[in-house]
Amino acid sequence: MTGRLLWPDYARPVDLAAIEAVPLEARGLPESTYALLARAAARWPGRTALTVLPDAGRWREPVCRTFAEVLSDVHRYANVLHDLGVRRGDAVALMSPNCAELVTATLAAQVAGIAAPVGGALSRPHLAELLRRSGARVLVTAGPELAPATWDTAQALARDGLLDVILVLRPTGAAGAPEPLPAIDGVRIGYLGELAAAENPSAFAGDLPRSSDLAAMFHTGGTTGAPKLAAHTHANEVADAWMLAASDLFEQETVVFAALPLFHVNALVVTLLAPLFKGQTAVWAGPLGYRDPRLYSQFWKIVEHHRIAAMSAVPTVYAALAQIPVDADISSLRFPMVGASPLPAAVRDTFQAHTGTTLIEGYGLTEATCATARTFPDVSRPGSVGQRLPYQQVRVVAADGTWEDVPAGQTGLLAISGPTVFPGYVIGRDENGPVLDGLGKLVHGWLDTGDLARIDEDRFIYLAGRAKDLIIRGGHNIDPAVIEDALLAHPQVTAAVAVGCPDVHAGEVPVAYVTLASGASVTEEDLCDWARERVPDPAGAPKAVTVLDELPVTAVGKLYKLPLRADAIRKELRRALDRIPGVHVIDAAIEGSSIVATVKIHPSAQEDAVRAILGRFAIDWRLVVLP
């Protein structure tokens, strides 16, 4: 393949048409993620591929591996899996904070079988369900030195009969003899590094993956309930990684900083696979990544020392970095990318003013592999998440299920088609391997994203909120981002989330939750007044603003709204039922992706009155009469 064919000009929005004049199939992309790694090792064998920090405090003491060494490590790890019986249709679960061995093990799992990364913070019942659904009987996991709580969870899953093999990881740069591992009946347990030492580093013993084979299964859908398990093919991942690497943002000398957990698609595609295309070095943060408070005080020094040029993070990370004094030369930092959740304008503007660097916004979702759109640093499109990536098609359809296109510029449901759209969710296994189902998200080759959006004449996408996140007040749709942006414009507000609160008259009304800067003096009433004066639509003014010490976030730092919705329901029901004697407990709990309110009453309470009040709210509820 010629360099020109693989790497077209891709610096401006107008380049898209010329890129797509050449079919994607003619660009000669690698067959699989393994072939992508092998290509990098052949072209740049001695160049540093991975620089892994042991932790935020030891950023000057990384473990470094060249591309050739990474390929050898992947061969060894994949051969261990093959020896254990892992074959093409078999899933290998990976549950660990980031470390040098996890990066290698993730790639190796895609060579020998199918990688199934899971977040260790999920509850044991959820982890058990993911293991059952994926069919994974082999677990690669953090050992007692790296993450004791994760190690305890792994042992518990094994004792529950869910695993046949546990392969244990050590911390990056671990020295000395590892801790002895316990024996669990019927389960083989060993340190992956020790087992791999005797394996062949020059080749994989099994059949290499093809483009149509499954490469990974990623859980998605939240941190409660049983998350869905989205399947990716090798073709999905290679294509999406190429679409990112093709951009002029990624040059050979671009050093990429990686700190999102590897159970998140952004970490895999943006900071692991995409750098393989041009032989770029990826600097991986310690096991806590962006969740390590120590990282922030050292961050600008890390940028200077490692000459970081690109990074990928969520808005909350950039909001925090904008408060850290710049105490180093950060001129290398040119391409800070932000995604995973909407970027508030206040965060974008504050970070740019603080660092002199423009945030590059992106949009994507697990079901479309990772990235679908991105902005251009030199092209201003306020409010846009960017232009679609090459070879991905987007359209906006009516949100009523008819799939009819809405007129240009109008808001509707965003749909995506193209080579990155996933083949479906894993719902189980049969004799042929994983069983996939679109579960209503795939319609004639188009993916229903669940996001409301409009598209301008240059095919730039403007999100208008999640369809399920809309606050509907008396039939009036309210985008929570409008409220959040108004509150974030207050100089003492550091983060804001708006959610719907049940209301007997309007169905629901908006309420907001915020965090404040240290030493802030503004009151909740002051913030209500502030928002009322700045939210464009009076119906969108929050009924209440609650100040919290911190807002709930997921494991990758995305603001997590369900607990706040539950809190709003709980408060409103307490207010409504306050005058009825005999009401003992009012709670609202997250069950799956829904919230169910529970009211417990004494037998002497006015049960009919309680039921009548609960029935006036558009919520799921249950009434429990105490014995």
N, C-alpha and C positions, 0 to 999 in steps of 0.2 A: 504494500500500500504506500502511496506517496504521502508526504507530510501535508501537502496542499489538500489532498482529498480528505485526510483524517481531520485536519485542522483548518477549516474555512475561516474567513474574516468574520469575527463576531464581536464587534465593539459597540455597535449602535443598533437601535431598534430596526432601522431600515435594512439591516443585513439579513433579517429573517427570511425574506422571500428568496434571496440568492442561495441561502443555505439549503432551503427545502426544494430547490430546483434539482438537487442531486438526491436520489432516493437514499434513505438511511441504510438500506441493504447494500448499497454500493460503497459505503464508507469503510468497510472492512473492520468492523468492531470485533474485539476478541469474543470467542465463543462463550466464555464463562468468566466468573470472577477469578478462578484459578488461572485461566489463560491470560487474563489481564495482569496478574501478579507475575507469571512466568515471563511475559513480554517485558515488564519493567526490570526484572532480574537479568534478562539477557542484554538489555540496552544499557543499563546503568548498574552493573553488579557491585561496584565499589562505593556507590553513592549512599549516603545515609538516608534510610527510609523512615525509621522510627527513632525518635528521641523521647524516652518515657521518663517522666519525673517520678521519683519514689513517693514524694508528697510535696505539698506547697512550700514547706520549709526547706526542702533540699533541692531546689530547682537548679542548683549548680552541679548536681551529682547525678545526671541522668544515665540511664542505660540506653545505649545506641546500637542499632542493628542496620546493616546495609541491606539493599534489596536482595542481594544474593543470599545473605544470612537469613533473611525473613523467609525466602522460598525454601531453604533447607530446613528451617524450623517447622514450616507448614508441612513439608513432606513427612517429617518425623511424627508430628502430632496426628496427621491424617492416617499414617500407618498404624499408630496405636489404636485409633478408632476402628480401622479396618480389621485389625487383629481381634478386636472385641466383637466383631460381627456386624458392625455398622455398614449398611449398603445404601445404594442410591436413594431409595424411598424411605429411609429411616431418619428420624429426627434425633438430634443431639441437643439437649437442653443446656443452656449456659446461664449461670446465676452467680454473678460476681461483680463487685465494683471494678472499675478499670484498672488494669495492670498490664505489664508487658506480655505476660503469658496469655491473658485473655484476648488480646489483639490477635495473636497467632492462632489461638484455639478457635476463634470465630471464623477465620479464613479456612482453617483446617476442617471444621465441621461442614463447610460448604463444599469442600473437596470430597470428603468421604460420604457425606449424606446431606442432611438439611439442618442448618443452624436454627435453633429455636431459643433465642435469648429471652430471659424473663427477669423482671425486676424483683429483687429480693425483698422489697418492702410490701409486696402483695401478701395478703393473708394466706395461711396454709391451705384453707379450702380452695382458694382461687388458684394457687400454684398447683394443687393436686388436680384440679379440673383441666388446667393447661397441659399438664403432663399426660393426662388421660387422652385429651383430645388430640394432642400432637403425636401420641404414641411413643414419646421419648422414654427409653428405659436407661439411658446413659446421661448422667448429669456432670457437667464440668462446673466446679463451684469453688468459691473462695474457701481457703482453709482457715484454721484457728488463728494463724498469725495475721492474715489479711483482713478478715471480717468475722469476728467471733459469732455475731448474731446470725449472719448468713450461714455459717458453718453449722450452727445449731439447727437451723431450719432444714438444711440439707439432710442431716442425720435423722431428723424427725420424719421427713418424707420417705427416707429409706426404710425406717422402722415400720412405716405404715404400708410397706409392701409395694411402693410405687416405683422403685428403682432396682436395677440389677447391678449397676456400676456407678461409682462416684470417683471422678478424677479431680484431684485437689490442686488448686493453684496457690503459689506463694507470692508474697509481696514483691514488687519490682526491686531488683537489686538485693534480694534476701541472701544473707551469708550464713554459713554454719549449717549444722544438721537441723533438719526440720523437726517439728514436734511429732512424736509417735501418733499414729492414727488408730482409732478404735476398731474393733471387729464388730460387724453387724451380720447376723445370720443371713446367708443367701445373697450377700452383696459384696462385690469385689471393690476394694477401696485402695487407692494408691495415689501418690503424687505424680501428676502428669509429666512434669519435667524429668523425673527419674525414669519413668517408663519409656519416655521418648528417647532417652540418651542412647539406647542400643538400636534404635530404628534406622533404616536407610535414609540418609538425607538427600539423596540424588534423584529420587523418583517416588511416585505414589504407586502402591502395589495393586490398587484396584482400577476400575474403569473410571475414566475422567468424566466430569459432568458435561452435558450438552446444553445448548442455549434454552431449550424448552423444559429442562429439568428444574424442579424446585430448588432454590438456593436457601431460602429462609422462611421462617414463620414468625411474624411479629405480633405481639399482643397489643391491642388497641381498644379504646373505648372507655378509658378511665381507670381509676384506682379502686373502684368498688364494683360489686357484682362480678360476674364471670366475664372478663374482657374477651372480645372477639380475637381470633387468631388469623391474621391476614397473611396469605401466602405470596411470596415473590419468586418469580423465575430468575434464572441467571440472566436471561435476556432483559428482563425488567431492570435489574440492578446495573448491568453494564451500560444499558442505554441511558439511564438517568444520570449515572456518573459521567458519561461522556458529554451529555448536554451541559453539565456544569463545567467540566474541564475544557470544553470547546470555547468558553468565554475568554476574552482577553484579560479577565480578572486573574486567571490562573496561568502564570508563566512558570517556566522551569525553576527559576530561583525563588518562587513564592514559598515561604515557609508558612505552614498552616498550623494553627493552634487548635487542639481538640480537647474538650473538657466535658462534653455531654456523655452520659452513660451509653455503653454499647448495646443496651437493649432498646435504644431509640434509633429510628431509621436515619435521622440526621447525622448521628455519629458515624454510622456505617457508611452511608453513601457520600456525604459531603467531606468528611475528614479522614476516611480510610480508603475508600475505593477511588474517588475522583483524583486524589494526588498520585495514584499509581499510573495514571495515563501519561503524565508528563515528568515523572520522576521527581516529585516534590517531597521534601521532608515534612513529616507531621510531628509536631511536638505534643505529646499527650500529657495532660495534667495528672496529678496524683489520684488516688482511688475515690476521693470525694468530689473531684472536679470542681464545678462552679458552686457546689454546696459547701465547700471548705472556706470558712470565714478567713483563714490565713492567706488564701490565694489573693484576695483583693488588696491587702496591704502591700503585697509583693508584685502585683500584676504588671505595673509599668516597668519595673526592673526586669521582669521575665521577658517582656516584649523587646526591651533593648538588648538583653544578653543573647537571646536566641534569634533576634532579627525577625520577629513575627510580622508577617505581612497580611495574613488573612485569618479570620476566626469565625466561628459560628456559635451563636448563643441566642437565648430567648430575651425578650424585652426587660425582664426583671434584672438580668445580669448587667445590661447596659445602664439601667437606672442606677444600680449600685456603683458601677465604675465611674459614672458621672459625678459621684460625690467624693471620689478618691483623688487627692492632689497628684498631679502629674509630676513625678520626681525623677524622671529618666528621659532619655532620648527615644521618643516613640515615632520618629519619622518613617520607620519601616512599615508601620501599620497603615495600610491603604484600603483594605477591603474587609471591614467588619460586617459580617452578614447576620441578619436577624430574621427569625421566623418562629414557627410553632404556635404563635398566638399573635393577635393583632398588635401592631406597634402604636402606642399612643403618641400623638404629635409632640407632646411635652417631653417625652423621653428622647425622641429623635432630635429635637432642637437642643435640648440640654446637653446631650452627648456630643453633638457637633460643636457647640460653643465651647465645651470643655476641652475637647481634643483636637479640634480642627479637622476632623475626619467625618465623612458622610457615611451614615449607615446604609447598607445595601439590603433592602427588604426583599424577602422571598415569601412564597406561598407554596404549600404542599400538604399532603396528607399521606398516611401510611398506605392507604388503598391505591394511591397512584405512585407507589414506591417511595418517593420522598418529595422531590421538588417539581413544581409545575410552572412557576413564574418567578421572575426576579426583576428588580429595578436596575437602572443604569446610573452610576454616580454623577454623570454629567448631563443627565436628562431629567428635568424636574417634572414630576407628575404627582403633585400633592394628593395624598390620600390613596394612591394606587399601591398595590402590592407587586406590580410589575407586569411586564409583557410575558406571554406564554413562552415556554422554552421550545426550541425547534422540534418539529414532528409531533408535538402534542397539540391536539385540537381542543378548543373550549367553546362552549355555547351557554346561553342563558335561556332557561325554559320556564314555563309557568309552574308555580309551586303547588298546583292542584292535582298533580299526577297525570296530566294529559301529555306531557313532554312536548308541548307546542312551544316553538321559539317565541320569545317576547320581542317587541320592537326594539331596535338598537337604542342603547342608552337607558333602557328601563331596567328595573330591578327584578330579578327572578332567581331561580335556583341554578347554581353553577354546575355544569356537567363537563366531564373530561373524557377524551378518547385518545388512543395512541399506544405506543409501545411500552409505556410505563404503567398502564392500568393493570391492576393485579388480576389474577385468574379467579379469585374468590377467597372465601373464608374456609378454614379447615374446620369441618364439623365432626370429623371422626376418621376412622380408617376401615378399609376392607382388604381383601386379599391382594389388591393391586397397589396399596399404599394409601396416602391421604385422600380423603373425600372432600371435594370443594363445593361450595355453594355461594352464589352471589348474595343470598339473603335479601333480595330486593334492591340491592345497590347497583347492580349491573343490568342495563336495559339496552338491548341491541348494540352492545359494544361500548356503551356510554356509562360512565361512572357518575352516580348521584353523589355529589360531595356533601350534601347537607348544608352547604353554605349559600347564603344569599349574596348576590353580586350583580354588578352591571359591567359592561365592556364597552370601551370607547372605540372611536373609529380607527385607532392605531392598535387595537387589540390589547390594550392595557386593562387590567382587571381591578375593579374597585369593590372590595368586600362591603357588605351591608349587614354583617352579623351572621351568626348561626341561626338557621331556621328555628332550632329548638331554644335558642337563647333570647329570641325576641320577647319583649314584654308587651303583652296585648292588653291595653287598658280600654275597656269598653269597645272593643273592636278596632281600636287605634293601635297600629304597630309602632313600637318604640325601640329604636336601636340602642342597646345599653352603652355602646361606645360614645354616643353623644353626651351622655351623662358623665361617663368616666373622663372624657376629654375636658369637660367643664371643670370638674373637681381637680384634675391634675394641673390645671392652669393656676391653681392657688399655690402661692410660693411655699406654703408649709405642708402641702400634701405630697407624699412620696409614692403612693400607689392607691389605686381606686378600682373598685368593682361594683357594678350595678346589677341587680337581679330583680326578678318579679316577686312581690309579696302578695299573698291572696287577699282579696278585698270583696266584701259581700255585695258591693254596688257595681264596681267596675270589672270584676273578675280578678284583676291583679293591678297593682300600682307599683311604680319603681321605688326601690330603696337602694341605698348605697353603703358600702363599707370602705373605709380608708385607713391608711397608716400615715403617721405624721413624722416630720423631721424632728430630730432631737431638740428639745427646748421649745417646741411649738406651743403657742398660747391660744390658737383658734379653738372654738367650741363646736360641738356638733350642730347647734342652732346656727352659728355663724356660717357653717358650711352649707347648710340647707338654703340659707339666704343667698349665699354666693352662687350656688348652682341654679337657683330659681331665676337669678338675673342673667344667667349666661346660657342656659339650655334653650336652644332656638324655639322649641315647641313647648308651650306651657304644660301640656299633658306629660311631658318627659321630666318635669322637675321632680326630684326624689321626695317622697313623703317623709323620709327620715334618713339621716346619715349617722352611721355608727363608727366610732373610732376604735380600732383594734391595735394591739401591739404588733401583730403580723397577720398577713393574709394567708390563707391556706394555698399551698402550691403542690403540684405533682412532683414525682421524683426527678423530672427534668426541668423543674422550675417554672412550669406554666401555671398561671393563676387558676385555681380550682374552684369553680362556682357552686358545686352541689352543696358543700357544707354551709355556705352562706345562704343558699335558698332554704335549706333546712332550718337555719337559725331564724330567718324571716318568718317562716311558717310557724315555728314554735312561739315566737313573740306575739304574733297576731292572734293565735288561738288562746294564748294565756290572757290577752287583753279581752277577747270576746267572751271567755268563760269565767272571767274573774269573779263575777257576782253570783255564780251558781254554787251553793254550798255542796260539799261532798266530792268535788273534783280534786283528786289527789295528785295525779301525775299527768303532765302534758309533754309529749316529746315528739320529735320528728326525726326519723332515721332514714339513711340512704339504703335503699334496697335495689340492687342492680343499678340501673341508670335512672331510677325514679326515687321519689321521696314519699314515705308513708308516715302520716301522723298517727300517734297512738294516744288515746285519752283514757286514763283509768279513773273510775269513779267508785264511790262507796255505794252499797245497795240502797241507802236512803236518799241518794241524790236524785234530782229530777231527770231521770234518764231520757224522757221524751224531749225535754227542753234542750238537753245536751245534743241529742241526735238532730234536733231541728236546727240548732246553730251550726253544727258541723256540716249539715247538708247544704248550707248556704255558700260554702266555699268550694271552689273548683279544684279540690285536692283529693288524693287518696287518703282515707282514714279508716281507723278501726276503733271501736269502743269496747273497753274491757271493764266488766263489772267485777270488782274485787270480792272474794269470798267473805 
